[in-house]
Amino acid sequence: MNESEARRHRAEMPGLWATEIRGPTWSGQGHRYLCRALNEGGAAAQASRIMGSTPGATGFDIYWIDPTQLAGDGVTDLALDAHRAVWNTDVWSRLMAAHHASERASPERHSAEL
């Protein structure tokens, strides 16, 4: 898979997205959400809408999660294009662990040329 194909493949993968809205005075921790999106563009659009309604927001980060990594966790029951706040730091830690596990389990999301 060449670089262009790998980027397109990554952008088209559905899933959950751990989303952190950043702000300059939030001491390293932004406002955190779990979103369900059809693809990376949909996740970014959701993050943009959330950011736009968050006073003081300056940006966002999104982290793809394969829903199977959270099977039985009880946090994945979101409708497509829905989101929910994640204020519990233990839940956020599980989402980040699931993100890393998702990336390791999906080598097709990567290209040697990236």
C-alpha positions in Angstrom: 0.0 0.0 0.0 1.5 3.3 -1.0 1.4 6.5 1.1 -1.6 7.9 -0.6 -3.6 4.7 -0.3 -2.7 4.3 3.4 -3.8 7.8 4.2 -7.1 7.3 2.3 -7.6 4.0 4.0 -7.1 5.6 7.5 -9.4 8.4 6.6 -12.2 6.1 5.6 -12.2 3.8 8.6 -15.3 4.0 10.8 -15.1 3.8 14.6 -15.1 5.6 17.8 -13.0 8.7 18.4 -11.6 9.9 21.7 -11.7 13.6 21.2 -10.0 16.2 23.3 -10.8 19.9 22.9 -7.8 22.0 24.0 -7.6 25.4 25.6 -4.7 27.6 26.8 -5.7 27.6 30.4 -6.8 24.0 30.9 -3.5 22.9 32.4 -2.8 20.1 29.9 -6.2 18.6 30.1 -8.9 19.7 27.7 -12.6 18.9 27.5 -12.9 15.2 26.6 -15.5 13.4 24.6 -16.2 10.0 22.9 -17.7 10.3 19.4 -18.9 7.8 16.9 -18.2 8.7 13.3 -18.3 7.1 9.9 -14.8 8.2 9.1 -12.0 10.5 10.1 -13.6 13.5 8.4 -16.8 13.0 10.3 -14.9 12.7 13.6 -13.1 16.0 12.8 -16.4 17.7 11.9 -17.8 16.6 15.2 -14.8 17.8 17.1 -15.0 21.2 15.2 -18.6 21.6 16.3 -17.8 20.8 19.9 -14.8 23.1 19.8 -17.0 25.9 18.3 -19.4 25.6 21.3 -16.7 25.5 23.9 -15.6 29.0 25.2 -11.8 29.3 25.2 -11.1 26.4 22.9 -8.1 26.6 20.7 -7.9 23.3 19.0 -8.6 19.6 19.2 -7.1 16.1 18.9 -8.9 13.0 17.8 -7.8 9.4 18.4 -9.3 6.5 16.4 -10.6 3.5 18.4 -11.8 0.2 16.9 -15.1 -0.4 18.8 -14.1 -4.1 19.3 -11.3 -2.8 21.6 -14.1 -1.6 24.0 -16.5 -4.5 23.6 -18.5 -5.0 26.8 -17.1 -1.7 28.3 -20.5 0.0 28.2 -19.1 3.2 26.7 -19.7 2.3 23.0 -23.5 2.6 22.8 -23.4 5.8 20.8 -25.4 6.5 17.6 -23.6 7.5 14.5 -22.5 11.1 14.7 -23.3 11.3 18.4 -20.9 12.2 21.2 -20.8 12.2 25.0 -18.6 13.9 27.5 -15.9 11.9 29.3 -15.0 13.5 32.6 -13.8 10.4 34.5 -10.0 10.1 34.1 -10.2 6.3 34.5 -12.6 6.1 31.5 -10.3 8.5 29.5 -7.3 6.3 30.3 -9.2 3.2 29.0 -10.1 5.1 25.9 -6.4 6.0 25.3 -5.4 2.4 25.9 -8.0 1.2 23.5 -6.7 3.7 20.9 -3.2 2.4 21.2 -4.4 -1.2 21.0 -6.5 -0.3 18.0 -3.5 1.2 16.2 -1.3 -1.8 17.0 -4.0 -4.3 15.8 -4.6 -2.4 12.5 -1.3 -2.3 10.6 -3.2 -1.4 7.5 -3.7 2.1 9.0 0.0 2.6 8.5 2.4 2.7 5.7 6.2 2.3 5.8 6.4 5.5 3.8 4.6 7.6 6.4 
